[in-house]
Amino acid sequence: MTDETMSAACTIAAPAEDVFDVLADPATHQAIDGTGWVREPLDGRRLTGVGQIFRMAMYHSNFGGMHYEVANRVEVFEPPRAIAWLPGQGGDDADLQFGGWFWRYDLEPVDRNTTKVTLTYDWSAVPPAVRAEISFPPFDPAHLDNSLGHLAELAERHTISS
């Protein structure tokens, strides 16, 4: 972990393909999220490749509650090894503004039925104007562990039902 990134890792009792499948479905992101900010996907499409935009409804309790939308752009899509996205804002997918932080999951098979997952939150590219408005990281580091615990539950259930 550097001053502008934080990471957490866990071992999940599921094949890397199943873990990746859960991550590539935005409908699971609310259940994975540990902050309570992520809500439902707004377009219902699975993630399929780099450059894809997927929109999520969000809610943040600061300032009396605020509903908003995030347009995420897939930056890494390497099934079943890695997936990452860059959150942004804007009504037009061709003209999005990105804040400079991203989420990345790296999956490393331990064996056929076990996967080590590393979740990284990186805000190293956040410009000074955004840093003046938002303090980074905007959540406690335990959020990453919570998210990985939720991912493990979903991936392990996915494996059982497959």
C-alpha positions in Angstrom: 0.0 0.0 0.0 1.3 3.5 -0.9 0.0 6.8 0.2 -2.4 6.9 -2.8 -3.5 3.3 -3.0 -4.8 0.7 -0.6 -5.2 -3.0 -1.2 -6.6 -6.0 0.6 -6.5 -9.7 -0.3 -8.4 -12.8 0.6 -8.7 -16.4 -0.5 -12.0 -17.5 -1.9 -13.2 -21.1 -2.1 -14.3 -20.8 -5.7 -12.6 -21.1 -9.1 -11.2 -17.9 -10.6 -13.8 -18.2 -13.5 -16.7 -18.1 -11.0 -15.2 -15.1 -9.0 -14.6 -13.2 -12.3 -18.2 -14.0 -13.4 -19.6 -12.4 -10.2 -17.4 -9.3 -10.7 -18.4 -9.0 -14.4 -22.1 -8.7 -13.4 -22.9 -5.2 -12.2 -26.1 -6.6 -10.7 -23.8 -8.1 -7.9 -21.9 -4.8 -7.2 -24.4 -3.6 -4.6 -24.1 -6.9 -2.6 -20.3 -6.7 -2.9 -19.9 -3.1 -1.8 -19.0 -2.5 1.8 -19.9 1.2 2.0 -23.6 1.0 1.3 -23.2 3.6 -1.5 -23.7 1.3 -4.5 -27.2 0.7 -5.6 -28.5 -1.0 -8.8 -27.1 -1.1 -12.3 -28.9 1.3 -14.7 -28.4 -0.6 -17.9 -28.5 -4.3 -16.9 -25.6 -5.4 -19.1 -22.8 -7.7 -18.1 -19.2 -6.4 -18.5 -17.6 -7.8 -21.7 -14.5 -5.7 -22.5 -12.3 -2.7 -22.1 -13.9 0.6 -22.9 -17.4 -0.5 -22.0 -19.4 2.0 -19.9 -21.7 0.7 -17.2 -23.8 3.0 -15.1 -24.7 2.5 -11.4 -27.2 4.3 -9.2 -25.5 5.4 -6.0 -26.5 6.9 -2.6 -24.3 8.7 -0.1 -25.7 9.6 3.3 -23.5 12.7 3.7 -25.2 16.1 3.5 -28.6 14.6 4.4 -28.5 12.0 1.7 -27.7 12.3 -2.0 -28.8 10.1 -4.9 -26.5 10.2 -7.9 -25.2 8.2 -10.9 -21.8 6.9 -11.7 -20.6 6.0 -15.2 -17.8 3.5 -14.9 -15.5 2.7 -17.8 -13.9 -0.7 -17.9 -10.1 -0.2 -18.0 -9.0 -3.9 -17.6 -10.9 -7.0 -18.7 -8.7 -10.1 -18.6 -10.9 -13.1 -17.8 -10.4 -14.7 -15.3 -7.3 -12.8 -14.1 -8.2 -9.1 -13.7 -10.9 -6.5 -14.0 -10.9 -2.8 -13.2 -13.0 0.3 -13.8 -12.7 4.0 -13.6 -15.7 5.9 -12.1 -16.8 9.0 -13.9 -19.7 11.4 -14.3 -21.6 12.7 -17.3 -24.8 12.1 -19.2 -23.1 11.3 -22.5 -20.9 8.3 -22.6 -18.7 10.1 -25.2 -18.0 13.0 -22.9 -17.4 11.6 -19.4 -15.4 13.3 -16.7 -13.3 11.0 -14.6 -12.1 11.8 -11.0 -8.9 9.9 -11.2 -9.6 6.9 -8.9 -10.2 3.3 -9.9 -11.1 -0.1 -8.6 -9.2 -3.2 -9.6 -9.5 -6.9 -8.8 -6.6 -9.3 -9.5 -7.5 -13.0 -9.3 -4.8 -15.6 -8.8 -5.8 -19.3 -8.9 -4.4 -21.2 -5.9 -5.8 -24.4 -7.3 -8.8 -25.4 -9.4 -11.3 -24.5 -6.7 -9.6 -21.7 -4.8 -8.7 -18.1 -5.8 -6.6 -15.4 -4.1 -8.3 -12.1 -4.9 -6.6 -8.7 -4.4 -8.8 -5.6 -4.4 -7.0 -2.3 -5.0 -8.4 1.2 -4.7 -6.1 3.7 -6.4 -6.5 7.5 -6.2 -3.0 8.5 -7.4 -4.4 10.2 -10.6 -6.9 12.4 -8.7 -6.2 16.1 -9.7 -5.7 18.8 -7.1 -9.2 20.4 -7.8 -10.9 17.1 -6.9 -8.7 16.6 -3.9 -9.8 20.0 -2.7 -13.5 18.8 -2.7 -13.0 15.2 -1.5 -10.6 13.8 1.0 -8.9 10.5 0.0 -9.5 7.8 0.7 -13.2 8.6 1.2 -13.8 5.5 3.4 -12.1 3.4 6.0 -9.6 0.8 4.7 -11.8 -1.9 6.3 -14.2 -1.3 3.4 -11.9 -3.4 1.2 -12.0 -6.3 3.6 -15.8 -6.1 3.9 -16.1 -6.0 0.1 -13.9 -9.0 -0.3 -15.9 -10.9 2.3 -19.1 -10.1 0.4 -17.5 -11.2 -2.9 -16.4 -14.5 -1.3 -20.0 -15.2 -0.2 -21.4 -14.5 -3.6 -18.7 -16.4 -5.5 -18.9 -19.4 -3.2 -22.7 -19.5 -3.7 -22.2 -19.1 -7.4 -19.9 -22.1 -7.4 -22.4 -24.3 -5.5 -25.3 -23.4 -7.8 -23.2 -24.0 -11.0 
